[in-house]
Amino acid sequence: MNPTLLIELFTEELPPKALPKLGTAFADGIFAELVSRGFAAADAEAVTFASPRRLAVTIANVAAVQPEQTIEKRGPAVSAGMKDGKPSPALLGFARSCGLAPEAVDSLETVHDGKQDVYVFRSVKAGEPLAAVLSDIVAATLKKLPAPKMMRWADREGQFIRPVHGLTMLHGSDVIAGKVLHLDAGRTTRGHRFLSNGEISINTAEGYARQMHDEGKVIASFAARRALIGEKLKEAAAALNATIAADDALFDEVTALVEWPVVLKGEFEAEFLNVPQECLILTMQQNQKYFPLLDSNGKLMNQFLLVSNLQTADPSHIINGNERVLRARLSDAKFFFEQDKKAKLDTRVGKLANVVYHNKIGSQLERVTRLESIAGEIAKLLGADVSKATRAAYLAKADLLTDMVGEFPELQGIMGQYYAKHDGEDTDVAYAVEAHYKPKFAGDTLPEGAIAQAVSLADKLETLVGIYGIGLIPTGDKDPFALRRAALGVLRMALVQPLDLKVLLSTTAASFPAGLIAEGTVEGLYGFMLDRLKNLLAAEYPAADIDAVLALKPTLINDVTTRLAAVAQFKALPESAALAAANKRIRNILKKVEGEVPALNAALLQEAAEKDLYAALQALQAPVAQVLASNDFTNALKQLAALKAPVDAFFDGVMVMADDLAVRGNRLALLSSLAELMNRVAELSLLAD
């Protein structure tokens, strides 16, 4: 086994939200380069380290010297290499490029490349030592990091996210000499800013993590530090019979802020619990990076957990200091809440005229007017109370002008519901004010009840039609108005409600002033949303099945999953493959037809096979129409199995493109009728192999 390699970059405090990606990219970049150059095996163990003041990686079994490399260079064809027994200019030029004298061309080998014999030069290049390339590998990796803004420091030309004060490069116990960012590599680093003493001399690459822990009071591994924080928080919460209110982002950020985590418990006055708990939780999480605690009923407790980066015999001064800072924050939240309640939501709506929604679309008040109209129409379609839906739409954006939402934009809708309830609004209306923002992300719950769904659909459809209609169509990964998210929200609700997507889009477009929305917006947006629907369904259904159903451009989205289930059962029938193949053949024939296919005339049918097919079609028309009327797509497709025998006989015994133009046209009409019957549930030709 070769020794382990350690690379550590010692810096000033790195951006906490970027640290996980920086650590991974730093380690992966160096590891990939070492593997590509033959210093390490692709399955070698690589350990990533990332803390507030360091990026590091250890890679096991790294060779000190690259393996020898066989270099192969191909030259001209043998047929063009010699002219009249002498090397041609092309061959002599190739020899020179390989470092060979003219008289040495005879030493070149020849190989057959599949087409002809060609000259080949082969040589063996000695491997480079690790010390010769490691600095370049590290420097190149640093330039590729997914870094926020770069900076310079002191009088140096090098740039990095934060000033860099140390570079450690050890191979086993040996220092690899080199220079990166004007820093000479060595074995010294520093530990915790307060808990360690002076410089630490790393003995071996293998012992890096243990030495940093013991001497430096640094848990260098991000993953290990995060796991320890989670374990300590869980223990502290369990001791209080509480659960922690925090997401992965908060755990990651706190992990990126500490090197030696210590979990402490703090408290705040119970009177603050009169403020909506969402406000308090957001204040603790966002401003202070604390972990709020919930009781067994999901209610916020007046205790919280914090993760300190300092271990002391008496942590009371740390706890008291954090409590004092939090008390000021909570006092602000309480003040905002009390002030906001002094003005009713409906008195704020008119002031939305001074809030620009988009300079091409108008103010938030104009938008609210559209939301009222759209929500009312959707409520009619859903059989909901129109007056409640329009009232909720009228109030939906009023909380944007409250102090609390001004301080915490994430609380829009949530505060609206609290203030609506305080104002005495109907319970369904108050709920819809909050729920109209749902679903906010993938996996989020849908609004409950037809009133909230009507307002939610109105909000998302208005955004889609308005922004798309003025030409701000998402491209690549750029989607500043979150149209993809809005489309997915509409589609998720449309999958569970009998709503016609085209009707929804047209109704929404009609709410805008004439000439504001570009022509073709409804059709363009409909196609955009079908693409989103395809992505939404991809995790549960085969791509071919989805393509087959969406090829029919369905507008009743809640029918789509029923159609997909029917297609799955159709594919299980023994006749399905032959019918799909026949349908594909029919489609290909009809594509080549110029002009319109004439009407089918039974009197022009000549061959027995085409008469039998016509009879089979006629026999199935009514039964298929009947089951389709009740959305029994599965039964409709199963009935098509009866067509296999007459379809096979038709293609075996009938010449479609007959010389007689009338007969040819009639047979094309027969195929067109067949395709129309077969593809009422899905485009079966897309199921063919």
Stockholm file with secondary structure:
# STOCKHOLM 1.0

chainA/1-689         MNPTLLIELFTEELPPKALPKLGTAFADGIFAELVSRGFAAADAEAVTFASPRRLAVTIANVAAVQPEQTIEKRGPAVSAGMKDGKPSPALLGFARSCGLAPEAVDSLETVHDGKQDVYVFRSVKAGEPLAAVLSDIVAATLKKLPAPKMMRWADREGQFIRPVHGLTMLHGSDVIAGKVLHLDAGRTTRGHRFLSNGEISINTAEGYARQMHDEGKVIASFAARRALIGEKLKEAAAALNATIAADDALFDEVTALVEWPVVLKGEFEAEFLNVPQECLILTMQQNQKYFPLLDSNGKLMNQFLLVSNLQTADPSHIINGNERVLRARLSDAKFFFEQDKKAKLDTRVGKLANVVYHNKIGSQLERVTRLESIAGEIAKLLGADVSKATRAAYLAKADLLTDMVGEFPELQGIMGQYYAKHDGEDTDVAYAVEAHYKPKFAGDTLPEGAIAQAVSLADKLETLVGIYGIGLIPTGDKDPFALRRAALGVLRMALVQPLDLKVLLSTTAASFPAGLIAEGTVEGLYGFMLDRLKNLLAAEYPAADIDAVLALKPTLINDVTTRLAAVAQFKALPESAALAAANKRIRNILKKVEGEVPALNAALLQEAAEKDLYAALQALQAPVAQVLASNDFTNALKQLAALKAPVDAFFDGVMVMADDLAVRGNRLALLSSLAELMNRVAELSLLAD
#=GR chainA/1-689 SS CCCCEEEEEEESCCCTTTHHHHHHHHHHHHHHHHHHTTSSCTTCCEEEEEETTEEEEEESSCCSBCCCEEEEEEEEEHHHHEETTEECHHHHHHHHHTTCCGGGGGGCEEEECSSSEEEEEEEEECCCBHHHHHHHHHHHHHHTSCCSSCBCCTTCCCCBSSCEEEEEEEETTEECCCEETTEECBSEEECCTTTSCSEEECCCSTTHHHHHHHTTCCCCCHHHHHHHHHHHHHHHHHHTTCEECCCHHHHHHHHTTCSSCEEEEEECCGGGGGSCHHHHHHIIIIITCCEEEECTTSCEEEEEEEEESCCCSCTHHHHHHHHHHHHHHHHHHHHHHHHHTTSCHHHHGGGGGGSEEETTTEEHHHHHHHHHHHHHHHHHHHTCCHHHHHHHHHHTTGGGGSHHHHHCGGGTTHHHHHHHHHTTCCHHHHHHHHHTTCCCSTTCCCCCSHHHHHHHHHHHHHHHHHHHHTTCCCBTTBCTTCHHHHHHHHHHHHTSSCCBHHHHHHHHHHTSCTTTSCTTHHHHHHHHHHHHHHHHHTTTSCHHHHHHHHTTCCSBGGGHHHHHHHHHHHHTSTTHHHHHHHHHHHHHHHHTCCSCCCCCCGGGCCSHHHHHHHHHHHHHHHHHHHHHHTTCHHHHHHHGGGGHHHHHHHHHHCCSSCSSHHHHHHHHHHHHHHHHHHTSSSCGGGGCC
#=GC SS_cons         CCCCEEEEEEESCCCTTTHHHHHHHHHHHHHHHHHHTTSSCTTCCEEEEEETTEEEEEESSCCSBCCCEEEEEEEEEHHHHEETTEECHHHHHHHHHTTCCGGGGGGCEEEECSSSEEEEEEEEECCCBHHHHHHHHHHHHHHTSCCSSCBCCTTCCCCBSSCEEEEEEEETTEECCCEETTEECBSEEECCTTTSCSEEECCCSTTHHHHHHHTTCCCCCHHHHHHHHHHHHHHHHHHTTCEECCCHHHHHHHHTTCSSCEEEEEECCGGGGGSCHHHHHHIIIIITCCEEEECTTSCEEEEEEEEESCCCSCTHHHHHHHHHHHHHHHHHHHHHHHHHTTSCHHHHGGGGGGSEEETTTEEHHHHHHHHHHHHHHHHHHHTCCHHHHHHHHHHTTGGGGSHHHHHCGGGTTHHHHHHHHHTTCCHHHHHHHHHTTCCCSTTCCCCCSHHHHHHHHHHHHHHHHHHHHTTCCCBTTBCTTCHHHHHHHHHHHHTSSCCBHHHHHHHHHHTSCTTTSCTTHHHHHHHHHHHHHHHHHTTTSCHHHHHHHHTTCCSBGGGHHHHHHHHHHHHTSTTHHHHHHHHHHHHHHHHTCCSCCCCCCGGGCCSHHHHHHHHHHHHHHHHHHHHHHTTCHHHHHHHGGGGHHHHHHHHHHCCSSCSSHHHHHHHHHHHHHHHHHHTSSSCGGGGCC
//
